[in-house]
Amino acid sequence: MMDSYYGDGYDMVHQHGQTLWSCGYKYESPNYKAVASVSHDAGSSWTRHELYSGSSYGYVRAIAVDPSDPDRVFCLGYENSVYKVYSTGNGGASWNEISVSGYSGTPYGLAVCPTNGNLLAAASSGGFYASYDAGATWSRVTYDFGGVNDLVESSLFNGLLVATVDGGVWLWEGWTGSPVQVGSDLGHPDVACMAESEEFLYAGTDGGAAWRSYNGTGVAGGQEAGPAVHLGVYPNPATDFATLSVTLPAEQNASLEVYDLAGRLAVTAARGTMDRGDSAFTLDTSSLSPGIYFVRLTSEGESAVARMVVTR
């Protein structure tokens, strides 16, 4: 009867090239020991780092690599009755271990801010947490939703996407302020996982379906506009109103339409003949649900798209 086996595999992250990191536990009867493993050859071979070798129970449930420093790796786990953050600044050659405060719940995901390596975010069964001191102390970012299943750094939406248990997908734009909901029509509020391509955000729900976001531009990357066509939105985020600034190369028929992330027309802000040069239109956003929208300017043969966030 086998009394020892490796069980790491709770979470995995692709660092760069062929480098992968995984985390979990190693079972040596009767103890569970927290481990992190690294492969530099796309998974053909692994080096395991034993982070907790004490008695009883230890595990690591979430792991993340600093986007600006591939040698900095963070793990979030548990030793008996104490939550722990394990970190390395030298690719695993040595590790630091700290007991954390302010955090609660089973860890399901971990992320490091691309512009601040000491700012961490955690997906937890207890909510959405952030640490501004490399994992020593934590605070809950918002109470707008409950547990969190997954975190994805987004280039499409310029921030951290949060997959929640009871509220769909949310965006922590720029890793600051209050998260906003990214659509609410996924058929099931429990989002288990997310992925992003150059054009779309994909979400897999616990209800057994996969959903794709609306690409408001119609093309990957952003704008369909000539050099003299411009569209701007301010303030952004908006609360009760937003000003839409338009620049056209000539007087022409044009329209300003606002779409939600499902691709549905939410409101038409303006339609008809618009002047050459700069114009401004006021959009009443008080009736729009908080979230992310695309404002689309369509003129004669050209168009431009701007993203708009509505908050309360």
Residue pairs with C-beta under 8 A, 6 or more apart in sequence:
3 28
3 29
4 27
4 28
4 29
5 26
5 27
6 24
6 26
6 27
6 35
6 48
7 24
7 25
7 26
7 27
7 32
8 22
8 23
8 24
8 25
8 26
8 35
8 36
8 37
8 48
8 60
9 22
9 24
10 23
10 24
10 25
10 59
10 60
10 61
10 62
11 22
11 23
11 24
11 60
11 61
11 62
11 63
11 108
11 109
11 110
12 20
12 21
12 22
12 23
12 63
13 20
13 21
13 63
13 64
13 65
14 20
15 21
15 65
15 70
16 70
18 39
18 40
18 41
18 42
19 38
19 39
19 40
19 70
20 38
20 39
20 42
20 43
21 36
21 37
21 38
21 63
21 65
21 73
22 36
22 37
22 38
22 39
22 46
22 63
23 34
23 35
23 36
23 37
23 60
23 61
23 62
23 63
23 75
23 77
24 35
24 59
24 60
24 61
25 32
25 33
25 34
25 35
25 58
25 59
25 60
26 32
26 33
26 34
26 35
26 48
26 50
27 33
31 54
31 55
31 56
31 57
31 58
32 56
32 57
32 58
32 59
33 50
33 51
33 52
33 53
33 54
33 58
34 50
34 51
34 52
34 58
34 59
34 60
34 75
34 77
34 78
34 79
34 84
34 86
35 48
35 49
35 50
35 51
35 60
36 48
36 49
36 51
36 60
36 63
36 73
36 75
36 86
36 92
37 46
37 47
37 48
37 49
38 46
38 47
38 49
38 91
38 92
39 45
39 46
39 47
47 92
49 88
49 92
49 95
51 58
51 60
51 75
51 77
51 86
51 95
51 97
52 58
52 77
52 79
52 84
52 86
52 97
54 79
54 80
56 80
57 78
57 79
57 80
58 77
58 78
58 79
58 80
58 84
59 77
59 78
60 75
60 76
60 77
60 86
61 76
61 77
61 78
61 106
61 107
61 108
62 75
62 76
62 77
62 107
62 108
62 109
62 110
62 122
62 123
63 73
63 74
63 75
63 76
63 110
64 73
64 74
64 110
64 111
64 112
64 120
65 72
65 73
65 74
65 112
66 72
66 73
66 74
66 112
66 117
67 112
67 114
67 153
68 114
68 115
68 117
69 89
69 117
70 91
71 88
71 89
71 90
71 91
72 87
72 88
72 89
72 112
72 117
73 87
73 88
73 91
73 92
74 85
74 86
74 87
74 110
74 112
74 120
74 134
74 135
75 85
75 86
75 87
75 110
76 83
76 84
76 85
76 103
76 107
76 110
76 122
76 135
77 83
77 84
77 85
77 86
77 107
78 84
78 107
82 99
83 99
83 100
83 103
83 104
84 97
84 98
84 99
84 100
85 97
85 98
85 100
85 131
85 134
85 135
85 136
86 95
86 96
86 97
87 95
87 96
87 98
87 134
87 135
88 94
88 95
88 96
98 135
98 136
100 131
100 135
100 136
100 137
100 138
101 136
101 137
101 138
102 129
102 137
102 138
102 139
102 140
103 122
103 124
103 126
103 129
103 131
103 138
104 124
104 126
104 127
105 124
105 125
105 126
105 127
105 147
106 124
106 125
106 126
107 122
107 123
107 124
108 123
108 124
108 125
108 148
108 149
108 150
109 122
109 123
109 148
109 149
109 150
109 151
110 120
110 121
110 122
110 123
110 151
111 120
111 121
111 122
111 151
111 152
111 153
111 160
112 119
112 120
113 119
113 120
113 121
113 160
113 175
114 153
115 175
116 175
117 134
118 131
118 132
118 133
118 134
119 130
119 131
119 132
119 175
120 130
120 131
120 134
120 135
121 128
121 129
121 130
121 131
121 141
121 151
121 160
121 172
121 175
122 128
122 129
122 130
122 131
122 138
122 151
123 148
123 149
123 150
123 151
123 162
123 163
124 147
124 148
125 147
125 148
125 165
126 140
126 147
127 140
127 141
127 142
127 143
127 145
127 146
127 147
127 148
128 140
128 141
128 142
128 145
128 148
128 162
128 164
128 170
128 172
128 179
129 138
129 139
129 140
129 141
130 138
130 139
130 141
131 137
131 138
131 139
141 172
141 178
141 179
142 178
142 179
144 167
144 170
144 178
144 179
144 181
145 162
145 164
145 165
145 166
145 167
145 170
146 164
146 165
146 166
146 167
147 164
147 165
147 166
148 162
148 163
148 164
148 165
149 163
149 164
149 165
149 190
149 191
149 192
149 193
150 162
150 163
150 191
150 192
150 193
150 194
151 160
151 161
151 162
151 163
152 160
152 161
152 163
152 194
152 195
152 196
153 159
153 160
153 161
154 160
154 161
154 171
154 196
154 201
155 196
156 196
156 199
156 200
156 201
156 213
157 171
157 173
157 182
157 201
157 292
157 307
158 173
158 174
159 171
159 172
159 173
159 174
159 175
160 171
160 172
160 175
161 169
161 170
161 171
161 172
161 182
161 194
161 196
161 201
162 169
162 170
162 171
162 172
162 179
163 169
163 191
163 192
163 193
163 194
163 203
164 170
164 189
164 190
164 191
165 189
165 190
165 191
166 189
166 190
167 181
167 184
167 189
168 181
168 182
168 183
168 184
168 186
168 189
168 191
168 203
169 181
169 182
169 183
169 186
169 191
169 194
169 201
169 203
170 179
170 180
170 181
170 182
171 179
171 180
171 181
171 182
171 292
171 309
172 179
173 179
173 180
173 237
173 309
178 311
180 237
180 290
180 291
180 292
180 309
180 310
180 311
181 289
181 290
181 291
182 201
182 213
182 261
182 291
182 292
183 213
183 260
183 261
183 262
183 291
183 292
184 289
184 291
185 262
186 203
186 205
186 209
186 211
187 205
187 207
187 209
187 211
188 205
188 206
188 207
188 208
188 209
189 205
190 205
190 206
190 207
191 203
191 204
191 205
191 206
192 204
192 205
192 206
193 203
193 204
194 201
194 202
194 203
194 204
195 201
195 202
196 202
198 220
198 221
199 215
199 219
199 220
200 212
200 213
200 215
201 212
201 213
202 210
202 211
202 212
202 213
203 210
203 211
203 213
204 210
204 211
205 211
213 261
214 259
214 260
214 261
214 262
214 263
214 294
216 259
216 263
216 294
216 296
216 305
216 307
217 223
217 224
217 294
217 305
218 224
218 303
218 305
222 305
223 304
223 305
224 302
224 303
224 304
224 305
225 231
225 297
225 302
225 303
225 304
226 249
226 302
228 247
228 248
228 249
229 247
229 248
229 249
229 297
229 299
229 302
229 303
229 304
230 245
230 246
230 247
230 304
231 244
231 245
231 246
231 247
231 295
231 297
231 304
231 305
231 306
232 244
232 245
232 306
233 242
233 243
233 244
233 245
233 295
233 306
233 307
233 308
234 242
234 243
234 245
235 242
235 243
236 242
236 307
236 308
236 309
237 308
237 309
237 310
237 311
238 283
238 285
238 308
238 309
238 310
238 311
239 285
239 286
239 310
239 311
239 312
240 284
240 285
240 286
241 282
241 283
241 284
241 285
241 286
242 282
242 283
242 285
242 308
243 280
243 281
243 282
243 283
244 256
244 269
244 270
244 280
244 281
244 282
244 283
244 295
244 306
245 278
245 279
245 280
246 254
246 256
246 274
246 278
246 279
246 280
246 281
246 297
247 277
247 278
247 279
248 254
248 274
248 275
248 276
248 277
248 279
248 299
249 276
250 276
251 273
251 274
251 275
251 276
252 273
252 274
252 299
252 300
253 272
253 273
253 274
253 299
253 300
254 270
254 271
254 272
254 273
254 274
254 297
254 298
254 299
254 300
255 268
255 270
255 271
255 272
255 297
255 298
256 268
256 269
256 270
256 271
256 281
256 283
256 295
256 296
256 297
257 265
257 267
257 268
257 269
257 295
257 296
257 298
258 265
258 266
258 267
258 268
258 269
258 283
258 288
258 293
258 294
258 295
258 296
258 308
259 265
259 266
259 293
259 294
259 296
260 266
260 291
260 293
261 291
261 292
261 293
261 294
266 288
266 293
267 283
267 287
267 288
269 281
269 283
269 295
270 281
274 299
283 295
285 308
285 310
288 310
289 310
290 310
290 311
290 312
291 309
291 310
292 307
292 308
292 309
292 310
293 307
293 308
293 309
293 310
294 305
294 306
294 307
294 308
295 305
295 306
295 307
295 308
296 303
296 304
296 305
297 303
297 304
297 305
297 306
